Amino acid sequence: MKIMDFLNKKAISVSIKATDKEGVIRELVDILARATDIKNEEELIKAILDREALGSTGIGQGVGIPHAKSQSVKELVAAFGLSRAGVDFDSLDGEPVYIFFLLIAPEESAGPHLKALARISRVLKDKYFMDLLKKAKGENEILHIIQEEDSKRY
């Protein structure tokens, strides 16, 4: 599975302004809702926050992958966000998070959701890839970096 199979090209921000976990989630959901036909943002935010209550999706090393299942989407979809300042996201390593992938899957979807989480986790272990994302100046550059990474692995 490629990241571009589920990342919405219009749901990318290199300037996340939120300074806390809920703020980042709200900002990413808003970006995703504007890029897609998602209507019920509050339901989506609640689902993600409920998932966060089970354990932080701040996986460490500057990465957060907030995710949930929702009736608001018909297929797996994702947004990308970059925080220049870093956000306290209750990460497993206690470090700030800079790179966010927000994933939303349909209620009945298990396989694609887990494959997407695994794919993102795997590529974000690559320090060079992470550094490229962190240094990106704009949304088009993020897209290019991710497309390049996808082409290497498949």
N, C-alpha and C positions, 0 to 999 in steps of 0.2 A: 504494500500500500504506500502510495506517495502522499506527502503532505498536501500537495496541490490538489489531490483528489477530494479533500474536504475543507481546505482553507479558502474562505471567500476572499477573492482578490480585492474587493472593496472594503473589507473589514480588517484593515491594517492601520495601526497608528504607531508612529515613532515618537510620539510626544504625550504619553500618558501623564496626566496632571494630578491624578488622585494620590493621596499620601497615606492611605490606609487600605486594608484588605477589602472592606465592603465598597469603598469608593472605586477601587480598581475594577471590582466585579461589575458594579453599576456602569462604569465607563465602557468596559468591554461589551457588555450586553447592549448598551445604547449604540455602539459602533456596529455591532452585528445586526441589530434590529433595523438600523438605517440602510444596511446593505442587502437585507433580505426582506421576506414578507412576515417576519415575526411580529405578532401584534401584542401579546401579553408579556411585556417586559417584567412586570412585578412578579408574575408567577415564575418566570425563569430565574430571576434574582433569588427568590425564595428557595427554589430547588437547589441552586448552587450553594447558597448559604447553609442550607440543611446538610448538603454533602460536606461542606467545610466543617460543620459541627462534629462530624464523625472522625475527622482528622485532617490536618492541613494538607492541601495539595501543593504547598511550597516544598518541592522535592529536594531542595538544596542546591548549592553552587549557583545561586542567582536565578533559579528557574521556578516558575509557578504554572501549574496546569489545572486551573479550576475547571470543573466539569460536572455535568449532570445529565439526566435523561428528562425529556419533557415532551408533552403532547404538542408543544408549540412548533416543532419541526417535523418534517416528513423524512428527512435524510440527515446523516451526520454532517455537521457544519462547524466551522471554527473561525475564531478571530485571533489576531496577533496584536500584542501591545508591547511597547518598549518604554520603560521608565528610565529616564536619564539619572534621576536622583536615587532610585532604589526605594522599595517599599517594604515595611515590616509586614510580612505575610505569614508569620508564625511558622517559618520554614523549619524543616527538620534539623538543619545545621545552625539555626538562629541568625543566619545572614540575610541581608536585604535581597529582595527579588527585583530583577531588572527586565527579564524576558518572560512574557506571559503568552500562553496559548490557552484560549477559552474554548472548550469543546462542549457541544450540545448534541445529544443523540436522541433519536425517537425512543419512546418508552419501551417498545418491544425489541429494541436493538441491543444485542450484547456483543456479538463478534466484532463488528466494525468499530465499535466504541473502544473495546479493549485493544484492538490492533492499532488504532490511532494513538492511544495513550502509549503503547509500547514503542511505536515508531518515533514519536516526539521525544520520549525519554532516551531512546537510543541515539538519535542524532545530536541531542543536546549534551551528550557526554563528550562530544568532540570539541575540545577547547578552541581550536581554530575556527570552527563554524560559529561557536558562541561569540568569539571576539568579533567576527565579521558582522554578526547581527547587532551587537552592542554599538559598533562604530557606524552603522548605516545612517545615512543622512536623510533618507526619505523612504516613502512607502514603495516606490518602484525598485529601489535598491534592495529592500527586504525581499520583495518578490523574486528578484533576480538571484539573490543568494540562496533562497529556498529552492528555486527551480534548478539551480546548479547542483545543489546537494541531492535533490531527487534524481537527477540524471546520473549521478555517480553510483547510486545504490541500486538502480534498476536497469 
